[in-house]
Amino acid sequence: MEIFLRVIADTEETILKEVRIKGGATMRALHEQLFTCFGLESGEMGSFFYSTSSWDQGEELPMFAMNDDDSSMETVTVNDFFKTTSHGLYVYNFLDMNIFYVEKTKEDEEEGFEDFVILSSVGELPKKEPTQVNPVVTDPTAMSEAELTALYGLDELDSGALPEEEENDEDAQSGEDYY
């Protein structure tokens, strides 16, 4: 059996793909195909959610099961997912929140040779520029004491809470170590 899906990106511009996938493929396989065909970076987490025809979010189908009895993308097939609903939501990369509306448009008993085929495509997601976490790295040896204190959050410490060293400490003079 083959499942035909329309996948629409939740963006201002119209971006969609119509795809065909084997019904026996896992939802994990669909997940991998979707982020690849939409040009998203690999290696991020994603989830499918069962949905109503008005796109109300329902139960989550996570990538990995937390318990042995739980369903996950690795155990649920595309055919099984779309037996109960013809609508689903796909969220990829929970930090960027790439959201896609997935709708089953039809199914066919005959199977083609390919596991996954993009039938039509409209628009492309904009490419994101890689962000620099710390674009300016300062050499700590060139920083003033006040800058170092602020950098490491030491300015928030109460100076009265730290014990002062005594110059005439008997233990320091005798060479004894304390652990």
C-alpha positions, 0 to 999 in steps of 0.5 A: 500500500502507498500513502499520498501526503500533502505536507505544508510548511507553516510559513508566510510563503506557500511552501508545500510538497506532495509525496508518496511513501510506502504504508509499511514505512515507519514514521521515523522513515517519514521524519527523515525524508521530510527534513531532508526534502525540505532542506533542514539540517539533520540531527534535530529532534522531531515529533508527529502529533495526531490532529483533527481536520481543523488542525487541533493538536492531539496526542504526540508520537515521539521519536523514541519511546520512554517506556517499552509499552509506549508508541514511537516513530520507530514502531508506528507505520505510516499506514497505522498513523493515518488509520485513525486520522487523515491529518497530522502535525510534524514539528522539527527542531523544537528550538526553531519550531519548524511546523508542518501540516501533513494531510493524507490525500489518498492511498493506493493498494499498488506499490511502486518501486521507490520507498519515497517519492516527491510528486510535486513541490512549491516553494523552498524554505529560506536558508538560515545563516549559522549563528555564532554563539560567541563572535568576539572572544577576548583574551582574559590576560588582556582584561582588567580585574573588573572585567574578569569579575563581571565576566565570571559573575564574581561581582555578585558575591558578597565580599564579606562572605569570603574569609580573609587569609591571615598572614600569621597562620601557624599551619601555613608556617609549619607546612601542614596540609589540610584536606 
